[in-house]
Amino acid sequence: MTGDRVILSREDGEGSQLRQQLRMRAFSEAVMATEVATQWTEDVDPALAESKKTKKLVLLDFTAAPM
Amino acid sequence: MYPEPRVARFINNNFIPVRLHVKKHPEAMPRFNVDWTPTVLIVDADGKELHRIEGFLPADEFLGQLQLGFAHAQFTKKNFAEAERHFRDVAEKLPGTDAAAEATYWAGVSRYKATNDASALKATGQAFKDRYQNSVWAKKASIWA
């Protein structure tokens, strides 16, 4: 972390590139964090069985989008 | 819409989420009478359909529909006070959505079912004089005003 700060304080091309990479990594991690926030299952019947136990409703999402 | 934190939070708190790709699980479509994607169903533990959302919706509209479906499920279970709370939540927090007019209508019905007080219906009819006048729900509530 300290090393990153030293490099980021430089105004040369290398520091700028690293700053951009760190921004991209932070952005990707933020996107992944929200996308994995919902733990989808693909098994209907176990979900219905769990619903019986927990009384939670089941949300079925039918999609043709790449998973 | 799923990466939207409010949507993810609502799903995680209230549902067991199942995602079914049409190519991987083609058998699931006729089982739940699904002919088009995206389709989202809210079902009970017996697989009985309680609410259906067909087609893409922007995050606010989708969240409104999810909350509407959840509230309808409470209504079906005769949890009228809980249903009203969720219907009012949609109407107050997502007032610009299509779900808001329907939620306003059903909030009034839920209050009536919980209290047997017909003034709840009259108040709902009056509320539609100020908003959502062009919605079908305003027309349905007009008999109460």
Backbone of each chain as ProteinMPNN parsed JSONL, in Angstrom:
{"seq_chain_A": "MTGDRVILSREDGEGSQLRQQLRMRAFSEAVMATEVATQWTEDVDPALAESKKTKKLVLLDFTAAPM", "coords_chain_A": {"N_chain_A": [[0.846, -1.216, 0.0], [1.906, 1.214, 0.88], [3.904, 1.386, -1.011], [2.333, 1.664, -3.326], [1.279, 4.203, -2.857], [3.542, 5.795, -3.022], [4.228, 5.47, -5.685], [1.88, 6.419, -6.887], [2.05, 9.067, -6.268], [3.748, 10.125, -8.036], [3.98, 12.013, -11.02], [4.407, 10.934, -13.449], [4.087, 8.917, -16.479], [3.985, 6.224, -15.756], [2.978, 6.183, -13.133], [0.446, 7.257, -13.551], [-0.675, 5.3, -15.163], [-0.734, 3.131, -13.416], [-2.468, 4.138, -11.507], [-4.809, 4.263, -12.982], [-5.153, 1.531, -13.449], [-5.619, 0.642, -10.852], [-7.975, 1.972, -10.282], [-9.673, 0.75, -12.128], [-9.603, -1.841, -11.139], [-10.774, -1.508, -8.64], [-13.31, -0.69, -9.449], [-14.193, -2.976, -10.854], [-14.237, -4.802, -8.751], [-16.207, -3.668, -7.165], [-18.441, -3.901, -8.819], [-18.578, -6.697, -9.053], [-19.05, -7.312, -6.39], [-21.665, -6.389, -5.965], [-23.012, -7.895, -7.848], [-22.682, -10.525, -6.96], [-24.139, -10.392, -4.766], [-26.681, -11.454, -4.696], [-27.464, -14.727, -4.196], [-27.95, -16.946, -6.416], [-29.756, -19.93, -7.104], [-30.026, -22.916, -9.148], [-31.835, -24.848, -8.905], [-35.037, -25.852, -8.768], [-36.821, -27.522, -7.244], [-35.481, -28.162, -4.734], [-35.437, -25.509, -3.827], [-38.159, -24.972, -3.497], [-38.692, -26.797, -1.48], [-37.139, -25.716, 0.54], [-38.519, -23.39, 0.851], [-40.851, -24.291, 2.007], [-39.917, -24.907, 4.535], [-38.783, -22.5, 5.494], [-40.702, -20.605, 5.014], [-40.302, -18.599, 3.27], [-40.922, -16.883, 0.212], [-40.54, -18.029, -3.209], [-38.485, -16.869, -5.787], [-38.578, -17.001, -9.171], [-36.512, -16.682, -11.856], [-36.643, -16.519, -15.145], [-34.507, -16.689, -17.821], [-32.81, -15.746, -20.866], [-30.467, -14.689, -21.169], [-26.84, -14.516, -21.298], [-25.215, -16.445, -18.801]], "CA_chain_A": [[0.0, 0.0, 0.0], [2.805, 2.361, 0.932], [4.535, 1.435, -2.335], [1.361, 2.227, -4.266], [1.153, 5.639, -2.614], [4.748, 6.441, -3.547], [4.132, 5.486, -7.156], [0.771, 7.274, -7.293], [2.383, 10.467, -6.079], [4.533, 10.575, -9.188], [3.122, 12.512, -12.09], [4.849, 10.427, -14.752], [3.16, 8.012, -17.157], [3.875, 4.953, -15.041], [2.072, 6.403, -11.994], [-0.89, 7.47, -14.104], [-1.162, 4.003, -15.648], [-1.042, 2.316, -12.25], [-3.67, 4.725, -10.896], [-5.921, 3.819, -13.825], [-5.362, 0.092, -13.207], [-6.221, 0.482, -9.527], [-9.375, 2.425, -10.396], [-10.408, -0.301, -12.849], [-9.741, -2.995, -10.256], [-11.774, -1.153, -7.617], [-14.616, -0.688, -10.122], [-14.57, -4.375, -11.116], [-14.574, -5.448, -7.479], [-17.499, -3.124, -6.712], [-19.477, -4.522, -9.656], [-18.688, -8.105, -8.66], [-19.636, -7.377, -5.048], [-23.115, -6.247, -6.032], [-23.583, -8.992, -8.633], [-22.721, -11.761, -6.186], [-24.95, -10.145, -3.575], [-27.791, -12.404, -4.739], [-26.957, -16.087, -4.393], [-28.951, -17.675, -7.195], [-29.622, -21.372, -7.282], [-30.684, -23.329, -10.388], [-32.64, -26.032, -8.586], [-36.369, -25.415, -8.352], [-37.467, -28.323, -6.191], [-34.883, -27.863, -3.415], [-35.853, -24.163, -3.403], [-39.534, -25.093, -2.995], [-38.606, -27.502, -0.192], [-36.63, -24.736, 1.514], [-39.615, -22.443, 1.065], [-41.776, -24.931, 2.978], [-39.314, -24.829, 5.874], [-38.494, -21.123, 5.938], [-41.876, -19.761, 4.713], [-39.949, -17.54, 2.319], [-41.412, -17.105, -1.145], [-39.501, -18.35, -4.185], [-38.438, -15.997, -6.964], [-38.064, -17.732, -10.335], [-36.087, -15.764, -12.903], [-36.405, -17.21, -16.413], [-33.677, -15.807, -18.622], [-32.082, -16.268, -22.015], [-29.214, -13.923, -21.199], [-25.671, -15.316, -20.885], [-25.063, -16.514, -17.334]], "C_chain_A": [[0.861, 1.238, 0.0], [3.482, 2.539, -0.418], [3.614, 2.042, -3.355], [1.282, 3.737, -4.115], [2.345, 6.388, -3.191], [4.639, 6.561, -5.055], [3.035, 6.442, -7.6], [1.095, 8.755, -7.144], [3.21, 11.008, -7.244], [3.608, 10.999, -10.315], [3.582, 12.018, -13.457], [3.823, 9.43, -15.304], [2.933, 6.725, -16.399], [2.884, 5.079, -13.877], [0.644, 6.541, -12.462], [-1.524, 6.145, -14.537], [-1.583, 3.12, -14.467], [-2.329, 2.806, -11.569], [-4.917, 4.252, -11.651], [-6.232, 2.335, -13.564], [-6.047, -0.144, -11.864], [-7.682, 0.902, -9.534], [-10.217, 1.327, -11.045], [-10.635, -1.507, -11.937], [-10.809, -2.726, -9.198], [-13.179, -1.194, -8.21], [-15.098, -2.126, -10.346], [-14.994, -5.071, -9.835], [-15.927, -4.969, -6.962], [-18.636, -3.76, -7.499], [-19.688, -5.967, -9.238], [-19.38, -8.229, -7.307], [-21.148, -7.274, -5.104], [-23.725, -7.412, -6.807], [-23.655, -10.29, -7.837], [-23.586, -11.588, -4.943], [-26.153, -11.08, -3.533], [-27.237, -13.785, -5.081], [-28.029, -16.909, -5.099], [-28.671, -19.162, -7.147], [-30.299, -21.717, -8.614], [-31.645, -24.488, -10.144], [-33.987, -25.631, -7.997], [-36.872, -26.198, -7.145], [-36.815, -28.173, -4.809], [-35.277, -26.477, -2.9], [-37.273, -24.192, -2.847], [-39.554, -25.787, -1.629], [-38.113, -26.546, 0.898], [-37.718, -23.727, 1.861], [-40.612, -22.99, 2.083], [-41.249, -24.754, 4.402], [-39.245, -23.388, 6.368], [-39.671, -20.178, 5.789], [-41.525, -18.581, 3.81], [-40.533, -17.891, 0.959], [-40.234, -17.409, -2.069], [-39.62, -17.403, -5.369], [-37.816, -16.795, -8.107], [-37.76, -16.733, -11.441], [-35.757, -16.577, -14.156], [-35.663, -16.259, -17.339], [-33.098, -16.535, -19.827], [-30.742, -15.555, -22.135], [-28.046, -14.818, -20.797], [-25.503, -15.284, -19.377], [-23.593, -16.627, -16.967]], "O_chain_A": [[0.619, 2.186, -0.747], [3.627, 3.654, -0.919], [4.047, 2.854, -4.173], [1.226, 4.468, -5.104], [2.199, 7.464, -3.769], [4.92, 7.612, -5.632], [3.211, 7.189, -8.563], [0.493, 9.598, -7.808], [3.345, 12.221, -7.405], [2.56, 10.388, -10.525], [3.217, 12.581, -14.489], [2.815, 9.143, -14.658], [1.826, 6.187, -16.392], [2.054, 4.195, -13.661], [-0.272, 6.003, -11.84], [-2.71, 5.894, -14.322], [-2.621, 2.459, -14.498], [-3.158, 2.014, -11.122], [-5.93, 3.893, -11.052], [-7.392, 1.934, -13.469], [-6.926, -0.997, -11.737], [-8.523, 0.28, -8.886], [-11.315, 1.012, -10.586], [-11.703, -2.119, -11.95], [-11.636, -3.587, -8.897], [-14.119, -1.666, -7.571], [-16.251, -2.456, -10.068], [-15.967, -5.825, -9.813], [-16.698, -5.744, -6.396], [-19.669, -4.117, -6.932], [-20.823, -6.418, -9.084], [-20.192, -9.13, -7.096], [-21.846, -7.983, -4.379], [-24.818, -7.873, -6.479], [-24.587, -11.073, -8.016], [-23.749, -12.523, -4.159], [-26.6, -11.46, -2.451], [-26.62, -13.978, -6.129], [-28.903, -17.493, -4.459], [-27.521, -19.602, -7.148], [-31.059, -20.91, -9.15], [-32.203, -25.042, -11.091], [-34.065, -25.136, -6.873], [-37.296, -25.614, -6.148], [-37.526, -28.067, -3.81], [-35.435, -26.279, -1.695], [-37.57, -23.528, -1.854], [-40.325, -25.42, -0.742], [-38.604, -26.565, 2.027], [-37.828, -23.27, 2.999], [-41.146, -22.251, 2.909], [-42.004, -24.493, 5.339], [-39.601, -23.091, 7.509], [-39.667, -19.084, 6.353], [-42.337, -17.679, 3.607], [-40.624, -19.064, 0.6], [-39.086, -17.093, -1.758], [-40.712, -17.167, -5.887], [-36.662, -17.216, -8.019], [-38.65, -16.021, -11.907], [-34.722, -17.24, -14.221], [-36.133, -15.154, -17.611], [-32.921, -17.753, -19.821], [-29.982, -15.785, -23.076], [-28.229, -15.773, -20.042], [-25.63, -14.233, -18.749], [-23.256, -16.697, -15.786]]}, "seq_chain_B": "MYPEPRVARFINNNFIPVRLHVKKHPEAMPRFNVDWTPTVLIVDADGKELHRIEGFLPADEFLGQLQLGFAHAQFTKKNFAEAERHFRDVAEKLPGTDAAAEATYWAGVSRYKATNDASALKATGQAFKDRYQNSVWAKKASIWA", "coords_chain_B": {"N_chain_B": [[-30.659, -4.971, -13.936], [-30.433, -6.566, -11.666], [-27.853, -6.082, -10.526], [-28.363, -3.714, -9.243], [-28.253, -2.354, -6.103], [-30.509, -1.964, -4.344], [-32.451, -3.601, -5.415], [-31.21, -6.113, -5.276], [-30.946, -6.318, -2.505], [-33.619, -6.364, -1.671], [-34.495, -8.737, -2.851], [-32.787, -10.615, -1.614], [-33.581, -10.384, 1.041], [-36.21, -11.235, 1.057], [-36.846, -13.421, -0.572], [-36.297, -16.775, -1.907], [-33.99, -17.093, -4.237], [-34.112, -18.219, -7.585], [-32.538, -18.921, -10.561], [-33.205, -19.566, -13.89], [-31.977, -20.694, -16.81], [-33.102, -20.64, -20.133], [-32.07, -22.43, -21.984], [-30.644, -24.237, -20.529], [-32.438, -25.205, -18.695], [-34.922, -26.157, -20.032], [-37.192, -27.582, -19.412], [-38.398, -26.33, -17.333], [-39.903, -24.243, -18.245], [-42.515, -24.913, -19.515], [-43.568, -26.051, -17.237], [-44.062, -23.927, -15.545], [-45.638, -22.377, -17.11], [-44.328, -20.527, -18.818], [-43.523, -18.535, -21.536], [-41.877, -16.688, -22.586], [-38.961, -14.613, -22.326], [-37.292, -11.913, -20.579], [-38.878, -13.489, -17.801], [-40.232, -13.198, -14.627], [-41.23, -14.907, -11.806], [-43.132, -14.982, -8.812], [-43.506, -17.419, -6.502], [-45.273, -19.692, -4.301], [-44.546, -22.122, -1.681], [-45.637, -24.407, -2.743], [-45.29, -24.088, -5.378], [-47.17, -22.548, -6.522], [-48.231, -19.922, -8.534], [-47.915, -16.523, -7.665], [-47.37, -14.002, -8.498], [-46.477, -12.279, -11.49], [-43.958, -11.103, -13.649], [-43.374, -9.886, -16.718], [-41.062, -9.354, -19.331], [-38.47, -6.854, -19.814], [-37.69, -4.46, -17.284], [-36.841, -1.178, -16.115], [-34.756, -0.464, -13.209], [-36.19, 0.821, -10.986], [-38.889, 0.404, -11.681], [-38.917, -2.351, -11.798], [-38.241, -3.04, -9.171], [-40.477, -1.965, -7.915], [-42.458, -3.659, -8.946], [-41.616, -6.1, -7.877], [-41.958, -5.598, -5.135], [-44.638, -5.114, -5.097], [-45.606, -7.627, -5.84], [-44.732, -9.096, -3.645], [-46.238, -7.9, -1.638], [-48.83, -8.537, -2.531], [-48.707, -11.268, -2.133], [-48.695, -11.382, 0.644], [-51.23, -10.393, 1.083], [-52.786, -12.412, -0.068], [-52.271, -14.383, 1.777], [-53.763, -13.445, 3.782], [-52.579, -11.685, 5.505], [-53.234, -8.874, 6.207], [-52.49, -6.388, 7.356], [-49.732, -6.394, 7.102], [-49.568, -6.616, 4.348], [-50.687, -4.143, 3.608], [-48.737, -2.422, 4.604], [-46.567, -2.967, 2.918], [-47.663, -2.356, 0.416], [-48.113, 0.386, 0.762], [-45.517, 1.228, 1.053], [-44.476, 0.905, -1.527], [-46.063, 2.805, -2.877], [-45.264, 5.153, -1.615], [-42.436, 5.245, -1.707], [-41.741, 4.723, -4.315], [-43.036, 6.56, -6.141], [-43.17, 7.362, -8.801], [-43.524, 5.198, -10.4], [-45.205, 2.646, -12.392], [-46.221, 0.756, -10.742], [-47.005, 2.087, -8.486], [-49.602, 3.226, -8.571], [-51.254, 0.973, -8.62], [-50.462, -0.11, -6.197], [-51.396, 1.828, -4.438], [-54.155, 1.507, -4.677], [-54.475, -1.162, -3.729], [-53.469, -0.917, -1.181], [-55.447, 0.503, 0.095], [-57.527, -1.356, -0.08], [-56.442, -3.398, 1.447], [-56.315, -2.144, 3.962], [-59.046, -1.87, 4.423], [-59.819, -4.579, 4.49], [-58.453, -5.368, 6.756], [-59.607, -3.851, 8.759], [-62.316, -3.618, 8.344], [-63.476, -1.231, 7.872], [-65.162, 0.969, 6.017], [-64.404, 3.511, 5.384], [-61.793, 3.483, 4.669], [-61.755, 2.724, 2.024], [-63.094, 4.847, 0.863], [-61.291, 6.918, 1.384], [-59.22, 6.066, -0.201], [-60.311, 6.232, -2.75], [-60.581, 9.033, -2.817], [-57.899, 9.764, -2.702], [-57.002, 9.128, -5.226], [-57.938, 11.225, -6.667], [-56.065, 13.125, -6.599], [-53.798, 12.083, -7.752], [-52.399, 9.894, -10.254], [-54.579, 9.913, -12.009], [-55.154, 9.049, -14.57], [-54.816, 6.371, -14.546], [-55.798, 2.897, -14.653], [-56.4, 2.07, -12.159], [-57.273, 4.267, -10.783], [-59.705, 4.579, -12.013], [-60.953, 2.243, -11.155], [-61.096, 2.757, -8.448], [-62.774, 4.88, -8.372], [-65.424, 4.506, -7.783], [-65.578, 4.491, -5.086], [-65.155, 7.042, -4.152]], "CA_chain_B": [[-31.448, -4.601, -12.771], [-30.019, -7.287, -10.454], [-26.728, -5.471, -9.809], [-28.855, -2.572, -8.476], [-28.23, -2.821, -4.703], [-31.841, -2.007, -3.706], [-33.133, -4.789, -5.933], [-30.539, -7.285, -4.694], [-31.269, -6.354, -1.079], [-35.014, -6.786, -1.505], [-34.56, -10.159, -3.2], [-32.118, -11.411, -0.57], [-34.325, -10.34, 2.308], [-37.593, -11.714, 1.001], [-37.087, -14.559, -1.467], [-35.283, -17.755, -2.261], [-33.856, -16.773, -5.661], [-33.768, -19.304, -8.505], [-32.379, -18.421, -11.933], [-33.35, -20.685, -14.824], [-31.683, -20.344, -18.202], [-34.038, -21.406, -20.978], [-31.398, -23.522, -22.696], [-30.167, -25.223, -19.556], [-33.598, -25.785, -17.985], [-36.111, -25.951, -20.863], [-38.345, -28.26, -18.798], [-39.035, -25.46, -16.328], [-40.801, -23.249, -18.859], [-43.919, -25.367, -19.518], [-44.0, -26.353, -15.851], [-44.573, -22.693, -14.934], [-46.356, -21.627, -18.158], [-43.505, -19.394, -19.267], [-43.314, -18.591, -22.986], [-41.094, -15.538, -23.006], [-38.0, -14.145, -21.325], [-37.267, -12.37, -19.191], [-40.09, -13.596, -16.988], [-39.945, -13.43, -13.203], [-42.419, -15.352, -11.07], [-43.09, -15.195, -7.367], [-44.336, -18.598, -6.244], [-45.227, -20.164, -2.92], [-43.813, -23.375, -1.47], [-46.226, -25.446, -3.601], [-45.055, -23.712, -6.774], [-48.323, -21.785, -7.019], [-47.839, -18.575, -8.964], [-48.565, -15.428, -6.951], [-47.139, -12.742, -9.217], [-45.708, -12.491, -12.727], [-43.392, -9.916, -14.291], [-42.882, -10.294, -18.037], [-40.343, -8.302, -20.053], [-37.483, -6.051, -19.077], [-38.106, -3.21, -16.65], [-35.767, -0.463, -15.419], [-34.626, -0.893, -11.806], [-37.273, 1.295, -10.109], [-40.133, -0.286, -12.051], [-38.765, -3.757, -11.428], [-38.341, -3.105, -7.715], [-41.889, -1.727, -7.603], [-43.205, -4.881, -9.249], [-41.239, -7.121, -6.884], [-42.593, -5.263, -3.857], [-46.073, -5.316, -5.325], [-45.824, -9.073, -5.788], [-44.559, -9.534, -2.261], [-47.406, -7.407, -0.897], [-49.975, -9.364, -2.95], [-48.563, -12.576, -1.478], [-49.152, -11.199, 2.029], [-52.676, -10.224, 0.989], [-53.334, -13.751, -0.312], [-52.173, -15.129, 3.041], [-54.628, -12.706, 4.708], [-51.773, -10.82, 6.383], [-53.64, -7.607, 5.593], [-51.714, -5.247, 7.862], [-48.412, -6.509, 6.474], [-49.774, -6.287, 2.927], [-50.87, -2.69, 3.48], [-47.442, -1.772, 4.844], [-45.738, -3.101, 1.717], [-48.285, -1.58, -0.671], [-47.853, 1.819, 1.014], [-44.09, 1.433, 0.812], [-44.328, 1.097, -2.976], [-46.698, 4.073, -3.264], [-44.539, 6.301, -1.055], [-41.013, 5.282, -2.064], [-41.561, 4.633, -5.77], [-44.277, 7.185, -6.631], [-43.169, 7.586, -10.245], [-43.602, 3.931, -11.137], [-46.551, 2.126, -12.702], [-46.666, -0.058, -9.604], [-47.48, 2.944, -7.393], [-51.06, 3.376, -8.637], [-51.837, -0.307, -8.195], [-50.172, -0.25, -4.762], [-52.306, 2.74, -3.726], [-55.457, 0.844, -4.682], [-54.487, -2.351, -2.865], [-53.244, -0.48, 0.21], [-56.776, 0.824, 0.605], [-58.283, -2.611, 0.082], [-55.841, -4.106, 2.591], [-56.77, -1.472, 5.188], [-60.457, -2.231, 4.594], [-59.908, -5.985, 4.895], [-57.93, -5.488, 8.121], [-60.401, -3.1, 9.75], [-63.729, -3.626, 7.964], [-63.895, 0.162, 7.93], [-65.334, 1.384, 4.623], [-63.784, 4.822, 5.136], [-60.489, 3.235, 4.032], [-61.987, 2.709, 0.579], [-63.435, 6.211, 0.466], [-60.043, 7.687, 1.393], [-58.437, 5.639, -1.36], [-60.948, 6.885, -3.909], [-60.218, 10.458, -2.76], [-56.458, 9.896, -2.991], [-56.81, 9.056, -6.677], [-58.315, 12.496, -7.298], [-54.859, 13.951, -6.626], [-52.708, 11.47, -8.516], [-52.653, 8.713, -11.099], [-55.964, 10.008, -12.494], [-55.341, 8.339, -15.843], [-54.558, 4.934, -14.415], [-56.975, 2.04, -14.528], [-56.658, 1.921, -10.724], [-58.1, 5.425, -10.408], [-61.067, 4.265, -12.489], [-61.516, 1.21, -10.276], [-61.347, 3.35, -7.114], [-63.678, 6.036, -8.489], [-66.723, 4.154, -7.199], [-65.505, 4.687, -3.622], [-64.927, 8.45, -3.768]], "C_chain_B": [[-30.988, -5.312, -11.503], [-28.795, -6.692, -9.769], [-27.159, -4.258, -8.979], [-28.997, -3.004, -7.011], [-29.609, -2.91, -4.05], [-32.603, -3.243, -4.137], [-32.546, -6.046, -5.294], [-30.915, -7.436, -3.223], [-32.694, -6.869, -0.859], [-35.165, -8.276, -1.802], [-33.967, -11.006, -2.074], [-32.929, -11.477, 0.712], [-35.652, -11.089, 2.264], [-37.839, -12.984, 0.199], [-35.958, -15.577, -1.425], [-35.118, -17.617, -3.778], [-33.374, -17.949, -6.515], [-33.671, -18.714, -9.906], [-32.354, -19.61, -12.881], [-33.083, -20.216, -16.24], [-32.498, -21.253, -19.11], [-33.369, -22.576, -21.692], [-30.967, -24.629, -21.738], [-31.33, -25.932, -18.853], [-34.877, -25.596, -18.803], [-37.37, -26.569, -20.257], [-39.099, -27.353, -17.825], [-40.064, -24.52, -16.95], [-42.248, -23.732, -18.931], [-44.449, -25.648, -18.113], [-44.624, -25.112, -15.196], [-45.26, -21.783, -15.962], [-45.611, -20.367, -18.587], [-43.202, -19.566, -20.753], [-42.357, -17.52, -23.474], [-40.093, -15.198, -21.918], [-37.686, -12.677, -21.589], [-38.668, -12.45, -18.591], [-39.664, -13.906, -15.557], [-41.255, -13.801, -12.522], [-42.134, -15.365, -9.577], [-44.038, -16.35, -7.103], [-44.233, -18.975, -4.771], [-44.537, -21.526, -2.86], [-44.372, -24.531, -2.297], [-45.999, -25.158, -5.081], [-46.214, -22.941, -7.368], [-47.903, -20.353, -7.323], [-48.64, -17.51, -8.224], [-48.421, -14.104, -7.694], [-46.239, -13.02, -10.409], [-45.236, -11.159, -13.279], [-42.805, -10.383, -15.623], [-42.22, -9.108, -18.718], [-39.41, -7.527, -19.151], [-38.151, -4.835, -18.454], [-36.88, -2.517, -16.078], [-35.841, -0.747, -13.914], [-35.793, -0.455, -10.922], [-38.583, 0.559, -10.389], [-40.076, -1.748, -11.614], [-38.895, -3.933, -9.915], [-39.788, -2.903, -7.269], [-42.719, -2.979, -7.838], [-42.889, -6.003, -8.252], [-41.955, -6.874, -5.56], [-44.102, -5.458, -3.936], [-46.41, -6.808, -5.214], [-45.72, -9.606, -4.37], [-45.763, -9.127, -1.423], [-48.647, -8.224, -1.251], [-49.924, -10.738, -2.281], [-49.03, -12.49, -0.027], [-50.679, -11.081, 2.066], [-53.341, -11.592, 0.824], [-53.325, -14.587, 0.968], [-53.009, -14.482, 4.149], [-53.84, -11.963, 5.788], [-52.016, -9.375, 5.926], [-52.837, -6.402, 6.079], [-50.327, -5.22, 7.215], [-48.51, -6.142, 4.983], [-49.892, -4.781, 2.76], [-49.537, -1.965, 3.638], [-46.572, -1.827, 3.585], [-46.337, -2.337, 0.534], [-47.98, -0.092, -0.479], [-46.391, 2.159, 0.76], [-43.837, 1.685, -0.677], [-44.858, 2.48, -3.364], [-45.876, 5.267, -2.795], [-43.108, 6.392, -1.556], [-40.767, 5.225, -3.561], [-42.76, 5.286, -6.466], [-44.33, 7.377, -8.141], [-43.344, 6.317, -11.051], [-45.053, 3.538, -11.433], [-47.11, 1.335, -11.523], [-47.332, 0.798, -8.534], [-49.008, 3.074, -7.397], [-51.75, 2.096, -8.151], [-51.645, -0.499, -6.691], [-51.099, 0.634, -3.937], [-53.685, 2.098, -3.59], [-55.49, -0.286, -3.653], [-54.177, -2.027, -1.413], [-54.589, -0.16, 0.852], [-57.603, -0.425, 0.849], [-57.755, -3.388, 1.293], [-56.301, -3.496, 3.908], [-58.226, -1.866, 5.481], [-60.592, -3.672, 5.097], [-59.44, -6.173, 6.34], [-58.877, -4.899, 9.142], [-61.906, -3.213, 9.544], [-64.335, -2.216, 8.022], [-63.944, 0.713, 6.494], [-64.716, 2.751, 4.333], [-62.401, 4.657, 4.486], [-60.631, 3.246, 2.508], [-62.301, 4.118, 0.076], [-62.169, 7.072, 0.381], [-59.181, 7.329, 0.189], [-59.003, 6.26, -2.639], [-60.593, 8.363, -3.973], [-58.758, 10.665, -3.154], [-56.197, 9.886, -4.49], [-57.262, 10.34, -7.378], [-57.094, 13.405, -7.42], [-53.757, 13.362, -7.484], [-53.184, 10.222, -9.261], [-54.068, 8.709, -11.694], [-56.208, 9.191, -13.766], [-55.122, 6.835, -15.737], [-55.876, 4.166, -14.305], [-57.372, 1.898, -13.057], [-57.487, 3.085, -10.2], [-59.543, 5.175, -10.833], [-61.723, 3.248, -11.568], [-61.895, 1.785, -8.912], [-62.391, 4.455, -7.168], [-65.038, 5.75, -7.845], [-66.756, 4.402, -5.684], [-65.5, 6.165, -3.215], [-66.256, 9.175, -3.505]], "O_chain_B": [[-31.116, -4.774, -10.403], [-28.687, -6.779, -8.546], [-26.413, -3.814, -8.105], [-29.77, -3.912, -6.706], [-29.86, -3.837, -3.279], [-33.311, -3.86, -3.341], [-33.274, -6.924, -4.833], [-31.172, -8.544, -2.751], [-32.942, -7.697, 0.018], [-35.875, -8.989, -1.093], [-34.569, -11.988, -1.638], [-32.959, -12.507, 1.386], [-36.161, -11.526, 3.296], [-38.921, -13.566, 0.277], [-34.844, -15.298, -0.982], [-36.02, -17.99, -4.528], [-32.366, -18.586, -6.21], [-34.613, -18.08, -10.384], [-31.576, -20.546, -12.698], [-33.854, -19.443, -16.807], [-32.579, -22.463, -18.897], [-34.009, -23.589, -21.973], [-30.932, -25.805, -22.101], [-31.225, -27.097, -18.469], [-35.817, -24.953, -18.336], [-38.484, -26.134, -20.552], [-40.274, -27.573, -17.532], [-40.981, -24.056, -16.273], [-43.14, -23.031, -18.453], [-45.641, -25.494, -17.846], [-45.568, -25.212, -14.412], [-45.443, -20.588, -15.728], [-46.193, -19.289, -18.701], [-42.692, -20.602, -21.179], [-42.058, -17.457, -24.667], [-40.331, -15.455, -20.737], [-37.803, -12.232, -22.731], [-39.521, -11.598, -18.839], [-38.83, -14.78, -15.323], [-42.258, -13.098, -12.647], [-41.038, -15.715, -9.139], [-45.222, -16.283, -7.433], [-43.267, -18.639, -4.086], [-44.014, -22.016, -3.861], [-43.678, -25.52, -2.531], [-46.467, -25.906, -5.94], [-46.25, -22.702, -8.574], [-47.306, -19.668, -6.492], [-49.868, -17.57, -8.157], [-49.242, -13.201, -7.541], [-45.357, -13.877, -10.354], [-46.006, -10.203, -13.368], [-41.86, -11.172, -15.654], [-42.743, -7.994, -18.692], [-39.527, -7.534, -17.926], [-39.068, -4.254, -19.033], [-35.964, -3.187, -15.602], [-36.864, -1.214, -13.412], [-36.337, -1.273, -10.18], [-39.291, 0.147, -9.47], [-41.059, -2.305, -11.126], [-39.566, -4.849, -9.439], [-40.267, -3.583, -6.361], [-43.581, -3.321, -7.028], [-43.774, -6.753, -7.841], [-42.485, -7.797, -4.94], [-44.747, -5.901, -2.985], [-47.386, -7.187, -4.566], [-46.509, -10.451, -3.945], [-46.251, -9.903, -0.601], [-49.433, -8.567, -0.367], [-50.955, -11.3, -1.911], [-49.679, -13.406, 0.477], [-51.331, -11.604, 2.97], [-54.332, -11.895, 1.489], [-54.23, -15.383, 1.217], [-52.97, -14.912, 5.302], [-54.373, -11.653, 6.854], [-51.139, -8.736, 5.345], [-52.538, -5.498, 5.299], [-49.822, -4.164, 6.835], [-47.647, -5.452, 4.44], [-49.267, -4.203, 1.871], [-49.241, -1.019, 2.907], [-45.919, -0.844, 3.233], [-45.606, -1.741, -0.257], [-47.632, 0.606, -1.432], [-46.072, 3.257, 0.304], [-43.07, 2.578, -1.038], [-44.197, 3.231, -4.082], [-45.796, 6.279, -3.491], [-42.609, 7.489, -1.806], [-39.704, 5.631, -4.031], [-43.424, 4.649, -7.284], [-45.412, 7.539, -8.706], [-43.315, 6.365, -12.281], [-45.99, 4.033, -10.807], [-48.323, 1.257, -11.334], [-48.139, 0.292, -7.755], [-49.634, 3.034, -6.338], [-52.704, 2.143, -7.375], [-52.538, -0.985, -5.997], [-51.539, 0.238, -2.858], [-54.301, 2.141, -2.525], [-56.396, -0.366, -2.823], [-54.569, -2.768, -0.511], [-54.837, -0.507, 2.007], [-58.295, -0.538, 1.861], [-58.528, -3.96, 2.062], [-56.635, -4.212, 4.852], [-58.589, -2.155, 6.621], [-61.373, -3.953, 6.007], [-59.959, -7.026, 7.061], [-58.953, -5.385, 10.271], [-62.684, -2.938, 10.457], [-65.542, -2.046, 8.199], [-62.912, 0.897, 5.849], [-64.523, 3.112, 3.172], [-61.902, 5.575, 3.835], [-59.745, 3.715, 1.795], [-61.839, 4.53, -0.988], [-61.992, 7.847, -0.559], [-58.497, 8.184, -0.372], [-58.261, 6.748, -3.492], [-60.333, 8.893, -5.053], [-58.423, 11.622, -3.852], [-55.281, 10.555, -4.971], [-56.992, 10.518, -8.566], [-57.077, 14.333, -8.229], [-52.857, 14.09, -7.905], [-54.202, 9.609, -8.941], [-54.679, 7.654, -11.863], [-57.314, 8.708, -14.008], [-55.231, 6.114, -16.728], [-56.912, 4.711, -13.921], [-58.534, 1.638, -12.744], [-58.301, 2.92, -9.292], [-60.482, 5.512, -10.112], [-62.902, 3.369, -11.236], [-62.876, 1.366, -8.298], [-62.849, 4.923, -6.125], [-65.721, 6.677, -7.409], [-67.826, 4.508, -5.085], [-65.805, 6.498, -2.07], [-66.257, 10.36, -3.173]]}, "name": "protein", "num_of_chains": 2, "seq": "MTGDRVILSREDGEGSQLRQQLRMRAFSEAVMATEVATQWTEDVDPALAESKKTKKLVLLDFTAAPMMYPEPRVARFINNNFIPVRLHVKKHPEAMPRFNVDWTPTVLIVDADGKELHRIEGFLPADEFLGQLQLGFAHAQFTKKNFAEAERHFRDVAEKLPGTDAAAEATYWAGVSRYKATNDASALKATGQAFKDRYQNSVWAKKASIWA"}
